[in-house]
Amino acid sequence: MLDIAEKLNEIGAGLRSLAEPWADTTSPAGRMVLTVFAGMAEFERAPCAVTPDVHPADTRVGG
């Protein structure tokens, strides 16, 4: 969606939702909200490699 909004901006047009007031690329606040949402979506798609694989035997208490 950001790519579409950017292409529209290049030709002097904007994207404005009739149902969602935050989705308005014709205003600085609308572009910021759209950018934040795109960042959140990218973060959710990224694989979460927080902890390495742990063998069940390595999780025993005291051993």
N, CA, C and O atoms as a Tinker XYZ file with bonds, in Angstrom:
   252  protein
     1  N      0.821000   -1.180000    0.000000    73     2
     2  CA     0.000000    0.000000    0.000000    64     1     3
     3  C      0.878000    1.262000    0.000000    63     2     4     5
     4  O      0.544000    2.268000   -0.627000    81     3
     5  N      2.012000    1.184000    0.721000    73     3     6
     6  CA     2.919000    2.333000    0.720000    64     5     7
     7  C      3.475000    2.596000   -0.673000    63     6     8     9
     8  O      3.652000    3.749000   -1.064000    81     7
     9  N      3.751000    1.537000   -1.420000    73     7    10
    10  CA     4.261000    1.715000   -2.782000    64     9    11
    11  C      3.229000    2.424000   -3.652000    63    10    12    13
    12  O      3.571000    3.313000   -4.433000    81    11
    13  N      1.977000    2.032000   -3.516000    73    11    14
    14  CA     0.906000    2.668000   -4.285000    64    13    15
    15  C      0.777000    4.136000   -3.892000    63    14    16    17
    16  O      0.648000    5.007000   -4.752000    81    15
    17  N      0.812000    4.401000   -2.598000    73    15    18
    18  CA     0.713000    5.781000   -2.121000    64    17    19
    19  C      1.873000    6.620000   -2.646000    63    18    20    21
    20  O      1.681000    7.779000   -3.016000    81    19
    21  N      3.068000    6.049000   -2.680000    73    19    22
    22  CA     4.236000    6.778000   -3.175000    64    21    23
    23  C      4.119000    7.061000   -4.670000    63    22    24    25
    24  O      4.459000    8.155000   -5.121000    81    23
    25  N      3.643000    6.087000   -5.439000    73    23    26
    26  CA     3.465000    6.301000   -6.880000    64    25    27
    27  C      2.407000    7.367000   -7.144000    63    26    28    29
    28  O      2.563000    8.182000   -8.054000    81    27
    29  N      1.346000    7.368000   -6.368000    73    27    30
    30  CA     0.333000    8.404000   -6.513000    64    29    31
    31  C      0.907000    9.775000   -6.177000    63    30    32    33
    32  O      0.610000   10.763000   -6.849000    81    31
    33  N      1.726000    9.827000   -5.137000    73    31    34
    34  CA     2.349000   11.085000   -4.733000    64    33    35
    35  C      3.261000   11.627000   -5.832000    63    34    36    37
    36  O      3.326000   12.838000   -6.048000    81    35
    37  N      3.961000   10.736000   -6.522000    73    35    38
    38  CA     4.876000   11.151000   -7.590000    64    37    39
    39  C      4.145000   11.848000   -8.733000    63    38    40    41
    40  O      4.707000   12.730000   -9.383000    81    39
    41  N      2.899000   11.457000   -8.980000    73    39    42
    42  CA     2.145000   12.091000  -10.074000    64    41    43
    43  C      1.240000   13.214000   -9.563000    63    42    44    45
    44  O      0.432000   13.761000  -10.313000    81    43
    45  N      1.385000   13.549000   -8.284000    73    43    46
    46  CA     0.624000   14.664000   -7.734000    64    45    47
    47  C     -0.754000   14.306000   -7.215000    63    46    48    49
    48  O     -1.593000   15.183000   -7.010000    81    47
    49  N     -0.988000   13.024000   -7.003000    73    47    50
    50  CA    -2.283000   12.570000   -6.481000    64    49    51
    51  C     -2.098000   12.043000   -5.066000    63    50    52    53
    52  O     -0.969000   11.898000   -4.597000    81    51
    53  N     -3.186000   11.761000   -4.398000    73    51    54
    54  CA    -3.123000   11.222000   -3.046000    64    53    55
    55  C     -4.133000   10.114000   -2.860000    63    54    56    57
    56  O     -4.987000    9.877000   -3.714000    81    55
    57  N     -4.025000    9.453000   -1.752000    73    55    58
    58  CA    -4.923000    8.358000   -1.398000    64    57    59
    59  C     -5.698000    8.792000   -0.161000    63    58    60    61
    60  O     -5.108000    9.153000    0.858000    81    59
    61  N     -7.016000    8.753000   -0.257000    73    59    62
    62  CA    -7.846000    9.144000    0.876000    64    61    63
    63  C     -9.014000    8.161000    0.989000    63    62    64    65
    64  O     -9.790000    7.994000    0.048000    81    63
    65  N     -9.128000    7.520000    2.141000    73    63    66
    66  CA   -10.215000    6.583000    2.384000    64    65    67
    67  C    -11.463000    7.348000    2.809000    63    66    68    69
    68  O    -11.389000    8.280000    3.610000    81    67
    69  N    -12.586000    6.954000    2.276000    73    67    70
    70  CA   -13.842000    7.573000    2.677000    64    69    71
    71  C    -14.322000    7.052000    4.020000    63    70    72    73
    72  O    -15.060000    7.736000    4.729000    81    71
    73  N    -13.906000    5.844000    4.371000    73    71    74
    74  CA   -14.378000    5.218000    5.608000    64    73    75
    75  C    -13.412000    5.390000    6.774000    63    74    76    77
    76  O    -13.836000    5.401000    7.930000    81    75
    77  N    -12.115000    5.525000    6.484000    73    75    78
    78  CA   -11.098000    5.605000    7.531000    64    77    79
    79  C    -10.380000    6.948000    7.461000    63    78    80    81
    80  O     -9.605000    7.176000    6.532000    81    79
    81  N    -10.615000    7.833000    8.411000    73    79    82
    82  CA   -10.002000    9.159000    8.343000    64    81    83
    83  C     -8.477000    9.151000    8.480000    63    82    84    85
    84  O     -7.822000   10.091000    8.029000    81    83
    85  N     -7.904000    8.123000    9.085000    73    83    86
    86  CA    -6.455000    8.073000    9.250000    64    85    87
    87  C     -5.749000    7.741000    7.938000    63    86    88    89
    88  O     -4.568000    8.050000    7.778000    81    87
    89  N     -6.447000    7.126000    7.011000    73    87    90
    90  CA    -5.842000    6.715000    5.740000    64    89    91
    91  C     -5.972000    7.862000    4.736000    63    90    92    93
    92  O     -6.824000    7.829000    3.849000    81    91
    93  N     -5.120000    8.869000    4.888000    73    91    94
    94  CA    -5.166000   10.054000    4.052000    64    93    95
    95  C     -3.735000   10.488000    3.761000    63    94    96    97
    96  O     -3.087000   11.123000    4.594000    81    95
    97  N     -3.248000   10.141000    2.571000    73    95    98
    98  CA    -1.862000   10.480000    2.245000    64    97    99
    99  C     -1.721000   11.914000    1.760000    63    98   100   101
   100  O     -0.626000   12.330000    1.381000    81    99
   101  N     -2.805000   12.673000    1.765000    73    99   102
   102  CA    -2.717000   14.067000    1.355000    64   101   103
   103  C     -2.335000   14.971000    2.519000    63   102   104   105
   104  O     -2.099000   16.163000    2.323000    81   103
   105  N     -2.269000   14.417000    3.735000    73   103   106
   106  CA    -1.871000   15.212000    4.901000    64   105   107
   107  C     -0.621000   14.592000    5.535000    63   106   108   109
   108  O     -0.415000   13.382000    5.441000    81   107
   109  N      0.206000   15.411000    6.176000    73   107   110
   110  CA     1.393000   14.862000    6.848000    64   109   111
   111  C      1.038000   13.834000    7.921000    63   110   112   113
   112  O      1.722000   12.820000    8.051000    81   111
   113  N     -0.022000   14.084000    8.689000    73   111   114
   114  CA    -0.421000   13.139000    9.744000    64   113   115
   115  C     -0.881000   11.813000    9.151000    63   114   116   117
   116  O     -0.564000   10.753000    9.692000    81   115
   117  N     -1.614000   11.857000    8.062000    73   115   118
   118  CA    -2.069000   10.630000    7.407000    64   117   119
   119  C     -0.916000    9.814000    6.856000    63   118   120   121
   120  O     -0.919000    8.588000    6.961000    81   119
   121  N      0.085000   10.489000    6.261000    73   119   122
   122  CA     1.267000    9.778000    5.757000    64   121   123
   123  C      2.043000    9.141000    6.904000    63   122   124   125
   124  O      2.563000    8.034000    6.767000    81   123
   125  N      2.120000    9.842000    8.037000    73   123   126
   126  CA     2.835000    9.293000    9.190000    64   125   127
   127  C      2.132000    8.038000    9.724000    63   126   128   129
   128  O      2.783000    7.032000   10.006000    81   127
   129  N      0.816000    8.102000    9.859000    73   127   130
   130  CA     0.069000    6.946000   10.370000    64   129   131
   131  C      0.217000    5.759000    9.424000    63   130   132   133
   132  O      0.421000    4.630000    9.870000    81   131
   133  N      0.118000    6.006000    8.141000    73   131   134
   134  CA     0.267000    4.922000    7.165000    64   133   135
   135  C      1.657000    4.307000    7.238000    63   134   136   137
   136  O      1.803000    3.091000    7.120000    81   135
   137  N      2.670000    5.129000    7.430000    73   135   138
   138  CA     4.042000    4.645000    7.551000    64   137   139
   139  C      4.222000    3.815000    8.816000    63   138   140   141
   140  O      4.890000    2.780000    8.787000    81   139
   141  N      3.637000    4.255000    9.921000    73   139   142
   142  CA     3.720000    3.494000   11.180000    64   141   143
   143  C      3.035000    2.143000   11.020000    63   142   144   145
   144  O      3.577000    1.121000   11.442000    81   143
   145  N      1.845000    2.128000   10.414000    73   143   146
   146  CA     1.146000    0.859000   10.214000    64   145   147
   147  C      1.948000   -0.085000    9.329000    63   146   148   149
   148  O      1.983000   -1.290000    9.579000    81   147
   149  N      2.592000    0.452000    8.298000    73   147   150
   150  CA     3.411000   -0.387000    7.422000    64   149   151
   151  C      4.595000   -0.961000    8.188000    63   150   152   153
   152  O      4.957000   -2.120000    7.987000    81   151
   153  N      5.199000   -0.166000    9.064000    73   151   154
   154  CA     6.303000   -0.670000    9.891000    64   153   155
   155  C      5.861000   -1.767000   10.826000    63   154   156   157
   156  O      6.578000   -2.748000   11.022000    81   155
   157  N      4.678000   -1.611000   11.409000    73   155   158
   158  CA     4.157000   -2.643000   12.308000    64   157   159
   159  C      3.872000   -3.928000   11.539000    63   158   160   161
   160  O      4.148000   -5.021000   12.034000    81   159
   161  N      3.327000   -3.806000   10.346000    73   159   162
   162  CA     3.042000   -4.988000    9.536000    64   161   163
   163  C      4.328000   -5.709000    9.153000    63   162   164   165
   164  O      4.380000   -6.939000    9.161000    81   163
   165  N      5.367000   -4.945000    8.818000    73   163   166
   166  CA     6.656000   -5.558000    8.482000    64   165   167
   167  C      7.234000   -6.280000    9.693000    63   166   168   169
   168  O      7.777000   -7.377000    9.559000    81   167
   169  N      7.122000   -5.684000   10.861000    73   167   170
   170  CA     7.620000   -6.298000   12.088000    64   169   171
   171  C      6.901000   -7.616000   12.373000    63   170   172   173
   172  O      7.536000   -8.586000   12.787000    81   171
   173  N      5.592000   -7.664000   12.157000    73   171   174
   174  CA     4.832000   -8.895000   12.401000    64   173   175
   175  C      5.191000   -9.997000   11.417000    63   174   176   177
   176  O      5.122000  -11.178000   11.759000    81   175
   177  N      5.572000   -9.626000   10.196000    73   175   178
   178  CA     5.934000  -10.636000    9.192000    64   177   179
   179  C      7.321000  -11.196000    9.407000    63   178   180   181
   180  O      7.618000  -12.300000    8.951000    81   179
   181  N      8.173000  -10.462000   10.090000    73   179   182
   182  CA     9.559000  -10.886000   10.290000    64   181   183
   183  C      9.599000  -12.105000   11.213000    63   182   184   185
   184  O      8.849000  -12.173000   12.187000    81   183
   185  N     10.462000  -13.054000   10.912000    73   183   186
   186  CA    10.575000  -14.218000   11.796000    64   185   187
   187  C     11.160000  -13.811000   13.148000    63   186   188   189
   188  O     12.090000  -13.009000   13.229000    81   187
   189  N     10.606000  -14.368000   14.171000    73   187   190
   190  CA    11.081000  -14.062000   15.527000    64   189   191
   191  C     12.076000  -15.134000   15.948000    63   190   192   193
   192  O     11.694000  -16.267000   16.244000    81   191
   193  N     13.332000  -14.777000   15.973000    73   191   194
   194  CA    14.390000  -15.697000   16.383000    64   193   195
   195  C     14.951000  -15.196000   17.708000    63   194   196   197
   196  O     16.107000  -14.782000   17.786000    81   195
   197  N     14.136000  -15.235000   18.730000    73   195   198
   198  CA    14.524000  -14.685000   20.018000    64   197   199
   199  C     15.395000  -15.659000   20.787000    63   198   200   201
   200  O     16.417000  -15.267000   21.350000    81   199
   201  N     15.006000  -16.920000   20.817000    73   199   202
   202  CA    15.773000  -17.921000   21.557000    64   201   203
   203  C     16.196000  -19.044000   20.607000    63   202   204   205
   204  O     15.448000  -19.421000   19.704000    81   203
   205  N     17.389000  -19.567000   20.819000    73   203   206
   206  CA    17.826000  -20.697000   19.989000    64   205   207
   207  C     17.054000  -21.956000   20.372000    63   206   208   209
   208  O     16.413000  -22.014000   21.422000    81   207
   209  N     17.128000  -22.946000   19.514000    73   207   210
   210  CA    16.488000  -24.226000   19.827000    64   209   211
   211  C     17.171000  -24.832000   21.058000    63   210   212   213
   212  O     18.398000  -24.878000   21.149000    81   211
   213  N     16.354000  -25.287000   21.987000    73   211   214
   214  CA    16.864000  -25.898000   23.219000    64   213   215
   215  C     16.390000  -27.341000   23.252000    63   214   216   217
   216  O     15.210000  -27.628000   23.054000    81   215
   217  N     17.312000  -28.228000   23.500000    73   215   218
   218  CA    16.977000  -29.638000   23.612000    64   217   219
   219  C     16.243000  -29.863000   24.933000    63   218   220   221
   220  O     16.666000  -29.324000   25.956000    81   219
   221  N     15.154000  -30.643000   24.944000    73   219   222
   222  CA    14.399000  -30.867000   26.203000    64   221   223
   223  C     15.252000  -31.364000   27.360000    63   222   224   225
   224  O     14.967000  -31.039000   28.512000    81   223
   225  N     16.293000  -32.146000   27.082000    73   223   226
   226  CA    17.145000  -32.645000   28.160000    64   225   227
   227  C     17.940000  -31.523000   28.831000    63   226   228   229
   228  O     18.338000  -31.643000   29.989000    81   227
   229  N     18.164000  -30.443000   28.099000    73   227   230
   230  CA    18.917000  -29.315000   28.652000    64   229   231
   231  C     18.090000  -28.448000   29.594000    63   230   232   233
   232  O     18.631000  -27.555000   30.246000    81   231
   233  N     16.788000  -28.700000   29.673000    73   231   234
   234  CA    15.921000  -27.864000   30.498000    64   233   235
   235  C     15.652000  -28.477000   31.865000    63   234   236   237
   236  O     14.890000  -27.908000   32.647000    81   235
   237  N     16.260000  -29.628000   32.176000    73   235   238
   238  CA    16.043000  -30.263000   33.480000    64   237   239
   239  C     16.643000  -29.423000   34.589000    63   238   240   241
   240  O     17.699000  -28.809000   34.430000    81   239
   241  N     15.968000  -29.409000   35.682000    73   239   242
   242  CA    16.458000  -28.677000   36.838000    64   241   243
   243  C     17.609000  -29.482000   37.472000    63   242   244   245
   244  O     17.474000  -30.676000   37.741000    81   243
   245  N     18.714000  -28.814000   37.696000    73   243   246
   246  CA    19.860000  -29.448000   38.362000    64   245   247
   247  C     20.636000  -30.397000   37.488000    63   246   248   249
   248  O     21.420000  -31.191000   38.007000    81   247
   249  N     20.457000  -30.355000   36.199000    73   247   250
   250  CA    21.227000  -31.327000   35.494000    64   249   251
   251  C     21.532000  -31.016000   34.117000    63   250   252
   252  O     22.192000  -31.802000   33.439000    81   251
